[in-house]
């Protein structure tokens, strides 16, 4: 098992893997439809989008967390 100090990195890894995979598939299907090469096209798009998504999630998570915290009412 990993130490809890790695939680933000694991969260970012799994979130960016899942979201980039889903979104690259949806966009590939939207733009191309069912093509005989859709699997290789999607995997190529996924690989590229993950390279963008992972550092983006790492950078944005703390900012988004602060934004959400500022919008939520504090319990007294």
CHARMM internal coordinates of N, CA and C (Angstrom, degrees):
IC EDIT
DIST 1 N 1 CA 1.4553
DIST 1 CA 1 C 1.5233
ANGL 1 N 1 CA 1 C 109.34
DIST 1 C 2 N 1.2992
ANGL 1 CA 1 C 2 N 115.24
DIHE 1 N 1 CA 1 C 2 N 151.61
DIST 2 N 2 CA 1.4588
ANGL 1 C 2 N 2 CA 121.06
DIHE 1 CA 1 C 2 N 2 CA 179.65
DIST 2 CA 2 C 1.5231
ANGL 2 N 2 CA 2 C 110.46
DIHE 1 C 2 N 2 CA 2 C -94.20
DIST 2 C 3 N 1.3042
ANGL 2 CA 2 C 3 N 115.57
DIHE 2 N 2 CA 2 C 3 N 156.10
DIST 3 N 3 CA 1.4628
ANGL 2 C 3 N 3 CA 120.83
DIHE 2 CA 2 C 3 N 3 CA 176.96
DIST 3 CA 3 C 1.5303
ANGL 3 N 3 CA 3 C 109.89
DIHE 2 C 3 N 3 CA 3 C -70.16
DIST 3 C 4 N 1.3114
ANGL 3 CA 3 C 4 N 116.10
DIHE 3 N 3 CA 3 C 4 N 151.46
DIST 4 N 4 CA 1.4692
ANGL 3 C 4 N 4 CA 120.70
DIHE 3 CA 3 C 4 N 4 CA -178.02
DIST 4 CA 4 C 1.5216
ANGL 4 N 4 CA 4 C 112.65
DIHE 3 C 4 N 4 CA 4 C -65.07
DIST 4 C 5 N 1.3187
ANGL 4 CA 4 C 5 N 118.43
DIHE 4 N 4 CA 4 C 5 N -15.84
DIST 5 N 5 CA 1.4660
ANGL 4 C 5 N 5 CA 119.75
DIHE 4 CA 4 C 5 N 5 CA 178.30
DIST 5 CA 5 C 1.5313
ANGL 5 N 5 CA 5 C 111.70
DIHE 4 C 5 N 5 CA 5 C -65.75
DIST 5 C 6 N 1.3289
ANGL 5 CA 5 C 6 N 116.42
DIHE 5 N 5 CA 5 C 6 N -16.55
DIST 6 N 6 CA 1.4660
ANGL 5 C 6 N 6 CA 120.19
DIHE 5 CA 5 C 6 N 6 CA 178.31
DIST 6 CA 6 C 1.5234
ANGL 6 N 6 CA 6 C 113.16
DIHE 5 C 6 N 6 CA 6 C -89.39
DIST 6 C 7 N 1.3149
ANGL 6 CA 6 C 7 N 117.73
DIHE 6 N 6 CA 6 C 7 N 1.09
DIST 7 N 7 CA 1.4701
ANGL 6 C 7 N 7 CA 122.11
DIHE 6 CA 6 C 7 N 7 CA -177.84
DIST 7 CA 7 C 1.5300
ANGL 7 N 7 CA 7 C 113.21
DIHE 6 C 7 N 7 CA 7 C -52.35
DIST 7 C 8 N 1.3405
ANGL 7 CA 7 C 8 N 120.29
DIHE 7 N 7 CA 7 C 8 N -49.79
DIST 8 N 8 CA 1.4698
ANGL 7 C 8 N 8 CA 118.81
DIHE 7 CA 7 C 8 N 8 CA -178.71
DIST 8 CA 8 C 1.5327
ANGL 8 N 8 CA 8 C 113.28
DIHE 7 C 8 N 8 CA 8 C -61.72
DIST 8 C 9 N 1.3191
ANGL 8 CA 8 C 9 N 116.77
DIHE 8 N 8 CA 8 C 9 N -34.31
DIST 9 N 9 CA 1.4575
ANGL 8 C 9 N 9 CA 119.99
DIHE 8 CA 8 C 9 N 9 CA -179.06
DIST 9 CA 9 C 1.5246
ANGL 9 N 9 CA 9 C 111.71
DIHE 8 C 9 N 9 CA 9 C -73.79
DIST 9 C 10 N 1.3196
ANGL 9 CA 9 C 10 N 116.46
DIHE 9 N 9 CA 9 C 10 N -40.03
DIST 10 N 10 CA 1.4639
ANGL 9 C 10 N 10 CA 119.73
DIHE 9 CA 9 C 10 N 10 CA 176.63
DIST 10 CA 10 C 1.5235
ANGL 10 N 10 CA 10 C 111.02
DIHE 9 C 10 N 10 CA 10 C -67.34
DIST 10 C 11 N 1.3269
ANGL 10 CA 10 C 11 N 116.53
DIHE 10 N 10 CA 10 C 11 N -40.74
DIST 11 N 11 CA 1.4627
ANGL 10 C 11 N 11 CA 120.71
DIHE 10 CA 10 C 11 N 11 CA 176.50
DIST 11 CA 11 C 1.5324
ANGL 11 N 11 CA 11 C 109.34
DIHE 10 C 11 N 11 CA 11 C -58.33
DIST 11 C 12 N 1.3148
ANGL 11 CA 11 C 12 N 116.19
DIHE 11 N 11 CA 11 C 12 N -49.17
DIST 12 N 12 CA 1.4670
ANGL 11 C 12 N 12 CA 120.90
DIHE 11 CA 11 C 12 N 12 CA -179.04
DIST 12 CA 12 C 1.5238
ANGL 12 N 12 CA 12 C 111.20
DIHE 11 C 12 N 12 CA 12 C -62.08
DIST 12 C 13 N 1.3245
ANGL 12 CA 12 C 13 N 116.77
DIHE 12 N 12 CA 12 C 13 N -40.62
DIST 13 N 13 CA 1.4630
ANGL 12 C 13 N 13 CA 120.63
DIHE 12 CA 12 C 13 N 13 CA 179.57
DIST 13 CA 13 C 1.5215
ANGL 13 N 13 CA 13 C 111.08
DIHE 12 C 13 N 13 CA 13 C -61.63
DIST 13 C 14 N 1.3341
ANGL 13 CA 13 C 14 N 117.26
DIHE 13 N 13 CA 13 C 14 N -52.66
DIST 14 N 14 CA 1.4594
ANGL 13 C 14 N 14 CA 120.63
DIHE 13 CA 13 C 14 N 14 CA -176.88
DIST 14 CA 14 C 1.5242
ANGL 14 N 14 CA 14 C 112.42
DIHE 13 C 14 N 14 CA 14 C -69.56
DIST 14 C 15 N 1.3283
ANGL 14 CA 14 C 15 N 117.21
DIHE 14 N 14 CA 14 C 15 N -36.98
DIST 15 N 15 CA 1.4635
ANGL 14 C 15 N 15 CA 119.66
DIHE 14 CA 14 C 15 N 15 CA 178.62
DIST 15 CA 15 C 1.5268
ANGL 15 N 15 CA 15 C 110.71
DIHE 14 C 15 N 15 CA 15 C -66.76
DIST 15 C 16 N 1.3227
ANGL 15 CA 15 C 16 N 117.09
DIHE 15 N 15 CA 15 C 16 N -44.23
DIST 16 N 16 CA 1.4598
ANGL 15 C 16 N 16 CA 119.22
DIHE 15 CA 15 C 16 N 16 CA -178.79
DIST 16 CA 16 C 1.5300
ANGL 16 N 16 CA 16 C 111.46
DIHE 15 C 16 N 16 CA 16 C -70.80
DIST 16 C 17 N 1.3289
ANGL 16 CA 16 C 17 N 118.12
DIHE 16 N 16 CA 16 C 17 N -35.81
DIST 17 N 17 CA 1.4672
ANGL 16 C 17 N 17 CA 120.21
DIHE 16 CA 16 C 17 N 17 CA 175.81
DIST 17 CA 17 C 1.5240
ANGL 17 N 17 CA 17 C 111.46
DIHE 16 C 17 N 17 CA 17 C -61.94
DIST 17 C 18 N 1.3288
ANGL 17 CA 17 C 18 N 115.96
DIHE 17 N 17 CA 17 C 18 N -48.04
DIST 18 N 18 CA 1.4667
ANGL 17 C 18 N 18 CA 119.16
DIHE 17 CA 17 C 18 N 18 CA -176.81
DIST 18 CA 18 C 1.5277
ANGL 18 N 18 CA 18 C 111.72
DIHE 17 C 18 N 18 CA 18 C -69.92
DIST 18 C 19 N 1.3119
ANGL 18 CA 18 C 19 N 117.68
DIHE 18 N 18 CA 18 C 19 N -45.99
DIST 19 N 19 CA 1.4665
ANGL 18 C 19 N 19 CA 119.50
DIHE 18 CA 18 C 19 N 19 CA -177.45
DIST 19 CA 19 C 1.5306
ANGL 19 N 19 CA 19 C 112.20
DIHE 18 C 19 N 19 CA 19 C -68.98
DIST 19 C 20 N 1.3234
ANGL 19 CA 19 C 20 N 117.25
DIHE 19 N 19 CA 19 C 20 N -41.48
DIST 20 N 20 CA 1.4648
ANGL 19 C 20 N 20 CA 118.35
DIHE 19 CA 19 C 20 N 20 CA 178.97
DIST 20 CA 20 C 1.5301
ANGL 20 N 20 CA 20 C 110.69
DIHE 19 C 20 N 20 CA 20 C -67.25
DIST 20 C 21 N 1.3264
ANGL 20 CA 20 C 21 N 117.04
DIHE 20 N 20 CA 20 C 21 N -35.73
DIST 21 N 21 CA 1.4604
ANGL 20 C 21 N 21 CA 119.88
DIHE 20 CA 20 C 21 N 21 CA 177.16
DIST 21 CA 21 C 1.5145
ANGL 21 N 21 CA 21 C 112.42
DIHE 20 C 21 N 21 CA 21 C -65.10
DIST 21 C 22 N 1.3151
ANGL 21 CA 21 C 22 N 115.93
DIHE 21 N 21 CA 21 C 22 N -47.65
DIST 22 N 22 CA 1.4685
ANGL 21 C 22 N 22 CA 120.31
DIHE 21 CA 21 C 22 N 22 CA -179.59
DIST 22 CA 22 C 1.5295
ANGL 22 N 22 CA 22 C 110.89
DIHE 21 C 22 N 22 CA 22 C -64.24
DIST 22 C 23 N 1.3269
ANGL 22 CA 22 C 23 N 116.41
DIHE 22 N 22 CA 22 C 23 N -48.61
DIST 23 N 23 CA 1.4589
ANGL 22 C 23 N 23 CA 119.35
DIHE 22 CA 22 C 23 N 23 CA -176.14
DIST 23 CA 23 C 1.5267
ANGL 23 N 23 CA 23 C 112.34
DIHE 22 C 23 N 23 CA 23 C -67.97
DIST 23 C 24 N 1.3330
ANGL 23 CA 23 C 24 N 117.93
DIHE 23 N 23 CA 23 C 24 N -38.73
DIST 24 N 24 CA 1.4651
ANGL 23 C 24 N 24 CA 118.54
DIHE 23 CA 23 C 24 N 24 CA 178.42
DIST 24 CA 24 C 1.5258
ANGL 24 N 24 CA 24 C 111.02
DIHE 23 C 24 N 24 CA 24 C -66.54
DIST 24 C 25 N 1.3265
ANGL 24 CA 24 C 25 N 117.85
DIHE 24 N 24 CA 24 C 25 N -34.97
DIST 25 N 25 CA 1.4617
ANGL 24 C 25 N 25 CA 120.56
DIHE 24 CA 24 C 25 N 25 CA 176.08
DIST 25 CA 25 C 1.5245
ANGL 25 N 25 CA 25 C 110.83
DIHE 24 C 25 N 25 CA 25 C -66.47
DIST 25 C 26 N 1.3201
ANGL 25 CA 25 C 26 N 116.70
DIHE 25 N 25 CA 25 C 26 N -46.97
DIST 26 N 26 CA 1.4625
ANGL 25 C 26 N 26 CA 120.45
DIHE 25 CA 25 C 26 N 26 CA -178.92
DIST 26 CA 26 C 1.5298
ANGL 26 N 26 CA 26 C 111.20
DIHE 25 C 26 N 26 CA 26 C -61.74
DIST 26 C 27 N 1.3120
ANGL 26 CA 26 C 27 N 117.00
DIHE 26 N 26 CA 26 C 27 N -45.05
DIST 27 N 27 CA 1.4698
ANGL 26 C 27 N 27 CA 120.21
DIHE 26 CA 26 C 27 N 27 CA -179.25
DIST 27 CA 27 C 1.5248
ANGL 27 N 27 CA 27 C 110.69
DIHE 26 C 27 N 27 CA 27 C -68.32
DIST 27 C 28 N 1.3275
ANGL 27 CA 27 C 28 N 117.34
DIHE 27 N 27 CA 27 C 28 N -40.21
DIST 28 N 28 CA 1.4675
ANGL 27 C 28 N 28 CA 119.96
DIHE 27 CA 27 C 28 N 28 CA 177.59
DIST 28 CA 28 C 1.5267
ANGL 28 N 28 CA 28 C 110.76
DIHE 27 C 28 N 28 CA 28 C -61.39
DIST 28 C 29 N 1.3304
ANGL 28 CA 28 C 29 N 116.76
DIHE 28 N 28 CA 28 C 29 N -45.99
DIST 29 N 29 CA 1.4649
ANGL 28 C 29 N 29 CA 119.58
DIHE 28 CA 28 C 29 N 29 CA 178.50
DIST 29 CA 29 C 1.5263
ANGL 29 N 29 CA 29 C 111.89
DIHE 28 C 29 N 29 CA 29 C -65.89
DIST 29 C 30 N 1.3077
ANGL 29 CA 29 C 30 N 117.05
DIHE 29 N 29 CA 29 C 30 N -38.21
DIST 30 N 30 CA 1.4663
ANGL 29 C 30 N 30 CA 120.79
DIHE 29 CA 29 C 30 N 30 CA 179.11
DIST 30 CA 30 C 1.5360
ANGL 30 N 30 CA 30 C 110.57
DIHE 29 C 30 N 30 CA 30 C -63.54
DIST 30 C 31 N 1.3260
ANGL 30 CA 30 C 31 N 116.10
DIHE 30 N 30 CA 30 C 31 N -43.80
DIST 31 N 31 CA 1.4573
ANGL 30 C 31 N 31 CA 119.79
DIHE 30 CA 30 C 31 N 31 CA -176.56
DIST 31 CA 31 C 1.5213
ANGL 31 N 31 CA 31 C 113.77
DIHE 30 C 31 N 31 CA 31 C -78.62
DIST 31 C 32 N 1.3293
ANGL 31 CA 31 C 32 N 117.69
DIHE 31 N 31 CA 31 C 32 N -32.39
DIST 32 N 32 CA 1.4587
ANGL 31 C 32 N 32 CA 120.42
DIHE 31 CA 31 C 32 N 32 CA -172.41
DIST 32 CA 32 C 1.5143
ANGL 32 N 32 CA 32 C 114.31
DIHE 31 C 32 N 32 CA 32 C -116.38
DIST 32 C 33 N 1.3364
ANGL 32 CA 32 C 33 N 117.10
DIHE 32 N 32 CA 32 C 33 N -19.92
DIST 33 N 33 CA 1.4602
ANGL 32 C 33 N 33 CA 119.76
DIHE 32 CA 32 C 33 N 33 CA -173.94
DIST 33 CA 33 C 1.5201
ANGL 33 N 33 CA 33 C 109.89
DIHE 32 C 33 N 33 CA 33 C 71.63
DIST 33 C 34 N 1.3443
ANGL 33 CA 33 C 34 N 116.01
DIHE 33 N 33 CA 33 C 34 N -170.89
DIST 34 N 34 CA 1.4666
ANGL 33 C 34 N 34 CA 119.49
DIHE 33 CA 33 C 34 N 34 CA 177.60
DIST 34 CA 34 C 1.5185
ANGL 34 N 34 CA 34 C 108.26
DIHE 33 C 34 N 34 CA 34 C -73.19
DIST 34 C 35 N 1.2773
ANGL 34 CA 34 C 35 N 116.12
DIHE 34 N 34 CA 34 C 35 N 105.10
DIST 35 N 35 CA 1.4583
ANGL 34 C 35 N 35 CA 123.51
DIHE 34 CA 34 C 35 N 35 CA 178.55
DIST 35 CA 35 C 1.5234
ANGL 35 N 35 CA 35 C 107.39
DIHE 34 C 35 N 35 CA 35 C -108.77
DIST 35 C 36 N 1.3105
ANGL 35 CA 35 C 36 N 117.67
DIHE 35 N 35 CA 35 C 36 N 153.17
DIST 36 N 36 CA 1.4646
ANGL 35 C 36 N 36 CA 119.08
DIHE 35 CA 35 C 36 N 36 CA 179.99
DIST 36 CA 36 C 1.5260
ANGL 36 N 36 CA 36 C 112.08
DIHE 35 C 36 N 36 CA 36 C -65.90
DIST 36 C 37 N 1.3218
ANGL 36 CA 36 C 37 N 117.58
DIHE 36 N 36 CA 36 C 37 N -18.47
DIST 37 N 37 CA 1.4640
ANGL 36 C 37 N 37 CA 122.02
DIHE 36 CA 36 C 37 N 37 CA 179.87
DIST 37 CA 37 C 1.5277
ANGL 37 N 37 CA 37 C 112.35
DIHE 36 C 37 N 37 CA 37 C -107.33
DIST 37 C 38 N 1.3330
ANGL 37 CA 37 C 38 N 117.19
DIHE 37 N 37 CA 37 C 38 N 16.97
DIST 38 N 38 CA 1.4711
ANGL 37 C 38 N 38 CA 120.18
DIHE 37 CA 37 C 38 N 38 CA -173.62
DIST 38 CA 38 C 1.5229
ANGL 38 N 38 CA 38 C 112.11
DIHE 37 C 38 N 38 CA 38 C -60.20
DIST 38 C 39 N 1.3069
ANGL 38 CA 38 C 39 N 118.57
DIHE 38 N 38 CA 38 C 39 N -35.29
DIST 39 N 39 CA 1.4612
ANGL 38 C 39 N 39 CA 120.56
DIHE 38 CA 38 C 39 N 39 CA -178.80
DIST 39 CA 39 C 1.5277
ANGL 39 N 39 CA 39 C 111.20
DIHE 38 C 39 N 39 CA 39 C -63.20
DIST 39 C 40 N 1.3139
ANGL 39 CA 39 C 40 N 117.74
DIHE 39 N 39 CA 39 C 40 N -48.13
DIST 40 N 40 CA 1.4655
ANGL 39 C 40 N 40 CA 119.76
DIHE 39 CA 39 C 40 N 40 CA -179.96
DIST 40 CA 40 C 1.5248
ANGL 40 N 40 CA 40 C 111.12
DIHE 39 C 40 N 40 CA 40 C -69.52
DIST 40 C 41 N 1.3154
ANGL 40 CA 40 C 41 N 117.32
DIHE 40 N 40 CA 40 C 41 N -35.70
DIST 41 N 41 CA 1.4712
ANGL 40 C 41 N 41 CA 120.90
DIHE 40 CA 40 C 41 N 41 CA 177.30
DIST 41 CA 41 C 1.5189
ANGL 41 N 41 CA 41 C 109.64
DIHE 40 C 41 N 41 CA 41 C -64.47
DIST 41 C 42 N 1.3382
ANGL 41 CA 41 C 42 N 116.22
DIHE 41 N 41 CA 41 C 42 N -45.83
DIST 42 N 42 CA 1.4605
ANGL 41 C 42 N 42 CA 120.14
DIHE 41 CA 41 C 42 N 42 CA 179.98
DIST 42 CA 42 C 1.5232
ANGL 42 N 42 CA 42 C 111.78
DIHE 41 C 42 N 42 CA 42 C -63.32
DIST 42 C 43 N 1.3345
ANGL 42 CA 42 C 43 N 117.60
DIHE 42 N 42 CA 42 C 43 N -45.32
DIST 43 N 43 CA 1.4624
ANGL 42 C 43 N 43 CA 120.07
DIHE 42 CA 42 C 43 N 43 CA -179.45
DIST 43 CA 43 C 1.5274
ANGL 43 N 43 CA 43 C 111.69
DIHE 42 C 43 N 43 CA 43 C -62.38
DIST 43 C 44 N 1.3054
ANGL 43 CA 43 C 44 N 116.74
DIHE 43 N 43 CA 43 C 44 N -36.77
DIST 44 N 44 CA 1.4652
ANGL 43 C 44 N 44 CA 120.41
DIHE 43 CA 43 C 44 N 44 CA 176.68
DIST 44 CA 44 C 1.5310
ANGL 44 N 44 CA 44 C 110.25
DIHE 43 C 44 N 44 CA 44 C -66.35
DIST 44 C 45 N 1.3309
ANGL 44 CA 44 C 45 N 116.34
DIHE 44 N 44 CA 44 C 45 N -44.24
DIST 45 N 45 CA 1.4651
ANGL 44 C 45 N 45 CA 120.53
DIHE 44 CA 44 C 45 N 45 CA 178.33
DIST 45 CA 45 C 1.5259
ANGL 45 N 45 CA 45 C 110.67
DIHE 44 C 45 N 45 CA 45 C -64.89
DIST 45 C 46 N 1.3220
ANGL 45 CA 45 C 46 N 116.78
DIHE 45 N 45 CA 45 C 46 N -39.31
DIST 46 N 46 CA 1.4657
ANGL 45 C 46 N 46 CA 121.33
DIHE 45 CA 45 C 46 N 46 CA 179.85
DIST 46 CA 46 C 1.5235
ANGL 46 N 46 CA 46 C 110.60
DIHE 45 C 46 N 46 CA 46 C -63.54
DIST 46 C 47 N 1.3137
ANGL 46 CA 46 C 47 N 116.35
DIHE 46 N 46 CA 46 C 47 N -45.15
DIST 47 N 47 CA 1.4626
ANGL 46 C 47 N 47 CA 120.32
DIHE 46 CA 46 C 47 N 47 CA 179.87
DIST 47 CA 47 C 1.5318
ANGL 47 N 47 CA 47 C 110.40
DIHE 46 C 47 N 47 CA 47 C -57.94
DIST 47 C 48 N 1.3246
ANGL 47 CA 47 C 48 N 116.71
DIHE 47 N 47 CA 47 C 48 N -46.52
DIST 48 N 48 CA 1.4616
ANGL 47 C 48 N 48 CA 120.60
DIHE 47 CA 47 C 48 N 48 CA 179.95
DIST 48 CA 48 C 1.5327
ANGL 48 N 48 CA 48 C 111.14
DIHE 47 C 48 N 48 CA 48 C -65.94
DIST 48 C 49 N 1.3271
ANGL 48 CA 48 C 49 N 116.47
DIHE 48 N 48 CA 48 C 49 N -45.03
DIST 49 N 49 CA 1.4679
ANGL 48 C 49 N 49 CA 118.97
DIHE 48 CA 48 C 49 N 49 CA -176.88
DIST 49 CA 49 C 1.5219
ANGL 49 N 49 CA 49 C 111.76
DIHE 48 C 49 N 49 CA 49 C -67.88
DIST 49 C 50 N 1.3299
ANGL 49 CA 49 C 50 N 118.03
DIHE 49 N 49 CA 49 C 50 N -32.06
DIST 50 N 50 CA 1.4578
ANGL 49 C 50 N 50 CA 119.97
DIHE 49 CA 49 C 50 N 50 CA 176.76
DIST 50 CA 50 C 1.5218
ANGL 50 N 50 CA 50 C 111.09
DIHE 49 C 50 N 50 CA 50 C -65.96
DIST 50 C 51 N 1.3225
ANGL 50 CA 50 C 51 N 117.02
DIHE 50 N 50 CA 50 C 51 N -37.37
DIST 51 N 51 CA 1.4646
ANGL 50 C 51 N 51 CA 120.40
DIHE 50 CA 50 C 51 N 51 CA 178.30
DIST 51 CA 51 C 1.5324
ANGL 51 N 51 CA 51 C 111.95
DIHE 50 C 51 N 51 CA 51 C -62.44
DIST 51 C 52 N 1.3138
ANGL 51 CA 51 C 52 N 116.35
DIHE 51 N 51 CA 51 C 52 N -26.43
DIST 52 N 52 CA 1.4656
ANGL 51 C 52 N 52 CA 121.02
DIHE 51 CA 51 C 52 N 52 CA 175.37
DIST 52 CA 52 C 1.5286
ANGL 52 N 52 CA 52 C 110.09
DIHE 51 C 52 N 52 CA 52 C -87.99
DIST 52 C 53 N 1.3295
ANGL 52 CA 52 C 53 N 116.97
DIHE 52 N 52 CA 52 C 53 N -41.16
DIST 53 N 53 CA 1.4605
ANGL 52 C 53 N 53 CA 121.56
DIHE 52 CA 52 C 53 N 53 CA -173.09
DIST 53 CA 53 C 1.5218
ANGL 53 N 53 CA 53 C 113.68
DIHE 52 C 53 N 53 CA 53 C -67.41
DIST 53 C 54 N 1.3215
ANGL 53 CA 53 C 54 N 117.74
DIHE 53 N 53 CA 53 C 54 N -42.09
DIST 54 N 54 CA 1.4666
ANGL 53 C 54 N 54 CA 119.77
DIHE 53 CA 53 C 54 N 54 CA -174.97
DIST 54 CA 54 C 1.5251
ANGL 54 N 54 CA 54 C 112.57
DIHE 53 C 54 N 54 CA 54 C -61.73
DIST 54 C 55 N 1.3292
ANGL 54 CA 54 C 55 N 120.28
DIHE 54 N 54 CA 54 C 55 N -53.30
DIST 55 N 55 CA 1.4705
ANGL 54 C 55 N 55 CA 117.92
DIHE 54 CA 54 C 55 N 55 CA 177.69
DIST 55 CA 55 C 1.5243
ANGL 55 N 55 CA 55 C 112.89
DIHE 54 C 55 N 55 CA 55 C -65.24
DIST 55 C 56 N 1.3341
ANGL 55 CA 55 C 56 N 116.47
DIHE 55 N 55 CA 55 C 56 N -30.33
DIST 56 N 56 CA 1.4672
ANGL 55 C 56 N 56 CA 119.56
DIHE 55 CA 55 C 56 N 56 CA 178.46
DIST 56 CA 56 C 1.5185
ANGL 56 N 56 CA 56 C 110.53
DIHE 55 C 56 N 56 CA 56 C -64.64
DIST 56 C 57 N 1.3236
ANGL 56 CA 56 C 57 N 117.26
DIHE 56 N 56 CA 56 C 57 N -46.19
DIST 57 N 57 CA 1.4654
ANGL 56 C 57 N 57 CA 120.50
DIHE 56 CA 56 C 57 N 57 CA 178.73
DIST 57 CA 57 C 1.5269
ANGL 57 N 57 CA 57 C 110.37
DIHE 56 C 57 N 57 CA 57 C -63.79
DIST 57 C 58 N 1.3207
ANGL 57 CA 57 C 58 N 116.81
DIHE 57 N 57 CA 57 C 58 N -40.80
DIST 58 N 58 CA 1.4721
ANGL 57 C 58 N 58 CA 119.60
DIHE 57 CA 57 C 58 N 58 CA 177.74
DIST 58 CA 58 C 1.5276
ANGL 58 N 58 CA 58 C 111.44
DIHE 57 C 58 N 58 CA 58 C -57.81
DIST 58 C 59 N 1.3272
ANGL 58 CA 58 C 59 N 116.29
DIHE 58 N 58 CA 58 C 59 N -42.23
DIST 59 N 59 CA 1.4664
ANGL 58 C 59 N 59 CA 120.15
DIHE 58 CA 58 C 59 N 59 CA -177.65
DIST 59 CA 59 C 1.5291
ANGL 59 N 59 CA 59 C 112.75
DIHE 58 C 59 N 59 CA 59 C -77.17
DIST 59 C 60 N 1.3172
ANGL 59 CA 59 C 60 N 117.40
DIHE 59 N 59 CA 59 C 60 N -38.51
DIST 60 N 60 CA 1.4620
ANGL 59 C 60 N 60 CA 120.21
DIHE 59 CA 59 C 60 N 60 CA -173.00
DIST 60 CA 60 C 1.5227
ANGL 60 N 60 CA 60 C 114.81
DIHE 59 C 60 N 60 CA 60 C -83.68
DIST 60 C 61 N 1.3235
ANGL 60 CA 60 C 61 N 118.50
DIHE 60 N 60 CA 60 C 61 N -26.01
DIST 61 N 61 CA 1.4581
ANGL 60 C 61 N 61 CA 120.40
DIHE 60 CA 60 C 61 N 61 CA -176.54
DIST 61 CA 61 C 1.5280
ANGL 61 N 61 CA 61 C 113.17
DIHE 60 C 61 N 61 CA 61 C -54.03
DIST 61 C 62 N 1.3277
ANGL 61 CA 61 C 62 N 119.92
DIHE 61 N 61 CA 61 C 62 N -49.48
DIST 62 N 62 CA 1.4741
ANGL 61 C 62 N 62 CA 118.36
DIHE 61 CA 61 C 62 N 62 CA 179.39
DIST 62 CA 62 C 1.5325
ANGL 62 N 62 CA 62 C 112.85
DIHE 61 C 62 N 62 CA 62 C -63.09
DIST 62 C 63 N 1.3289
ANGL 62 CA 62 C 63 N 117.02
DIHE 62 N 62 CA 62 C 63 N -36.87
DIST 63 N 63 CA 1.4622
ANGL 62 C 63 N 63 CA 120.17
DIHE 62 CA 62 C 63 N 63 CA 179.17
DIST 63 CA 63 C 1.5214
ANGL 63 N 63 CA 63 C 111.56
DIHE 62 C 63 N 63 CA 63 C -67.53
DIST 63 C 64 N 1.3150
ANGL 63 CA 63 C 64 N 116.02
DIHE 63 N 63 CA 63 C 64 N -43.25
DIST 64 N 64 CA 1.4676
ANGL 63 C 64 N 64 CA 120.34
DIHE 63 CA 63 C 64 N 64 CA 179.70
DIST 64 CA 64 C 1.5212
ANGL 64 N 64 CA 64 C 110.32
DIHE 63 C 64 N 64 CA 64 C -66.76
DIST 64 C 65 N 1.3265
ANGL 64 CA 64 C 65 N 116.85
DIHE 64 N 64 CA 64 C 65 N -38.85
DIST 65 N 65 CA 1.4620
ANGL 64 C 65 N 65 CA 120.66
DIHE 64 CA 64 C 65 N 65 CA 178.04
DIST 65 CA 65 C 1.5390
ANGL 65 N 65 CA 65 C 109.97
DIHE 64 C 65 N 65 CA 65 C -59.96
DIST 65 C 66 N 1.3296
ANGL 65 CA 65 C 66 N 116.48
DIHE 65 N 65 CA 65 C 66 N -44.40
DIST 66 N 66 CA 1.4733
ANGL 65 C 66 N 66 CA 119.48
DIHE 65 CA 65 C 66 N 66 CA 178.18
DIST 66 CA 66 C 1.5205
ANGL 66 N 66 CA 66 C 111.85
DIHE 65 C 66 N 66 CA 66 C -65.29
DIST 66 C 67 N 1.3245
ANGL 66 CA 66 C 67 N 116.98
DIHE 66 N 66 CA 66 C 67 N -39.63
DIST 67 N 67 CA 1.4596
ANGL 66 C 67 N 67 CA 120.43
DIHE 66 CA 66 C 67 N 67 CA 177.98
DIST 67 CA 67 C 1.5211
ANGL 67 N 67 CA 67 C 110.70
DIHE 66 C 67 N 67 CA 67 C -61.89
DIST 67 C 68 N 1.3196
ANGL 67 CA 67 C 68 N 117.05
DIHE 67 N 67 CA 67 C 68 N -46.80
DIST 68 N 68 CA 1.4704
ANGL 67 C 68 N 68 CA 121.16
DIHE 67 CA 67 C 68 N 68 CA 179.89
DIST 68 CA 68 C 1.5321
ANGL 68 N 68 CA 68 C 109.91
DIHE 67 C 68 N 68 CA 68 C -63.09
DIST 68 C 69 N 1.3263
ANGL 68 CA 68 C 69 N 116.96
DIHE 68 N 68 CA 68 C 69 N -44.06
DIST 69 N 69 CA 1.4600
ANGL 68 C 69 N 69 CA 120.34
DIHE 68 CA 68 C 69 N 69 CA 178.32
DIST 69 CA 69 C 1.5291
ANGL 69 N 69 CA 69 C 111.41
DIHE 68 C 69 N 69 CA 69 C -59.86
DIST 69 C 70 N 1.3324
ANGL 69 CA 69 C 70 N 116.83
DIHE 69 N 69 CA 69 C 70 N -36.78
DIST 70 N 70 CA 1.4684
ANGL 69 C 70 N 70 CA 119.16
DIHE 69 CA 69 C 70 N 70 CA -179.70
DIST 70 CA 70 C 1.5226
ANGL 70 N 70 CA 70 C 112.19
DIHE 69 C 70 N 70 CA 70 C -71.90
DIST 70 C 71 N 1.3289
ANGL 70 CA 70 C 71 N 117.07
DIHE 70 N 70 CA 70 C 71 N -24.38
DIST 71 N 71 CA 1.4638
ANGL 70 C 71 N 71 CA 120.63
DIHE 70 CA 70 C 71 N 71 CA -179.25
DIST 71 CA 71 C 1.5270
ANGL 71 N 71 CA 71 C 113.26
DIHE 70 C 71 N 71 CA 71 C -87.85
DIST 71 C 72 N 1.3172
ANGL 71 CA 71 C 72 N 116.31
DIHE 71 N 71 CA 71 C 72 N -19.62
DIST 72 N 72 CA 1.4614
ANGL 71 C 72 N 72 CA 119.97
DIHE 71 CA 71 C 72 N 72 CA -178.99
DIST 72 CA 72 C 1.5213
ANGL 72 N 72 CA 72 C 110.79
DIHE 71 C 72 N 72 CA 72 C -88.31
DIST 72 C 73 N 1.3217
ANGL 72 CA 72 C 73 N 114.68
DIHE 72 N 72 CA 72 C 73 N 145.39
DIST 73 N 73 CA 1.4616
ANGL 72 C 73 N 73 CA 118.96
DIHE 72 CA 72 C 73 N 73 CA 177.11
DIST 73 CA 73 C 1.5188
ANGL 73 N 73 CA 73 C 108.85
DIHE 72 C 73 N 73 CA 73 C -74.06
DIST 73 C 74 N 1.3110
ANGL 73 CA 73 C 74 N 115.77
DIHE 73 N 73 CA 73 C 74 N 139.89
DIST 74 N 74 CA 1.4584
ANGL 73 C 74 N 74 CA 120.98
DIHE 73 CA 73 C 74 N 74 CA 176.81
DIST 74 CA 74 C 1.5253
ANGL 74 N 74 CA 74 C 108.67
DIHE 73 C 74 N 74 CA 74 C -80.93
DIST 74 C 75 N 1.3339
ANGL 74 CA 74 C 75 N 117.82
DIHE 74 N 74 CA 74 C 75 N 137.55
DIST 75 N 75 CA 1.4669
ANGL 74 C 75 N 75 CA 121.05
DIHE 74 CA 74 C 75 N 75 CA 174.18
DIST 75 CA 75 C 1.5095
ANGL 75 N 75 CA 75 C 108.67
DIHE 74 C 75 N 75 CA 75 C -75.53
DIST 75 C 76 N 1.2886
ANGL 75 CA 75 C 76 N 116.20
DIHE 75 N 75 CA 75 C 76 N 132.89
DIST 76 N 76 CA 1.4867
ANGL 75 C 76 N 76 CA 120.00
DIHE 75 CA 75 C 76 N 76 CA -179.81
DIST 76 CA 76 C 1.4952
ANGL 76 N 76 CA 76 C 111.22
DIHE 75 C 76 N 76 CA 76 C -96.91
END
COOR INIT
IC SEED 1 N 1 CA 1 C
IC BUILD
